[in-house]
Amino acid sequence: MGNRLSKIYTRTGDDGTTGLGDGTRVPKDAARVEAYGTVDEANSTIGVVLAVPGLPPAVGECLTRVQHDLFDLGGELCIPGMQLIGEAQIDRLERELDGFNDPLPPLKDFILPGGGPAAAACHVARTVVRRAERRVWTLSASLEGAEPPFSPLPARYLNRLSDLLFVLARVLARHENGSEVLWKRQSA
């Protein structure tokens, strides 16, 4: 493992810049910082889901693996040219998604975010992951033509993860409440 932080504050960011993993200093609102910062936020929201008591073990194990992936993904985004997320992680997400989705009834209506504390927290995580995906696409567009080329795998991973979180929210709503909250269109 690399250097341990013995002192948390450095004061180097007081000028509105931050250091990337390769030592480059960039503005704190740079597209790269927005991307890995939003991935960090997504990871934290998954931590909130994991903190809900009574989570089904399979869901907890899946989300713990995801947290490790997201830490790697954030590292990849923080170090230009680094690649830590690969097809194997995306394939694993797809297998887990299929495994959790297969026993669920087909969707015939839109569902509202909710259904219990864990399901609601999972919906929040899903929306933050979608935002992280958008930030990664913004970063990708800002680096068009750069060498080495920006990998599409982080965005693909986040896309699959948001789908997985949607399915897990459905699983958790049934686990906590017995059902999901269906959207009913209000007539004007």
Secondary structure, DSSP 8 states (H G I E B T S, - for coil): -----S-S--SGGGGSEEE-TTS-EEETTSHHHHHHHHHHHHHHHHHHHHTSTT--HHHHHHHHHHHHHHHHHHHHHHSTT-----HHHHHHHHHHHHHHHTTS----S-EES-SSHHHHHHHHHHHHHHHHHHHHHHHHHHTTT-SS---SHHHHHHHHHHHHHHHHHHHHHHHHHSS-EE------
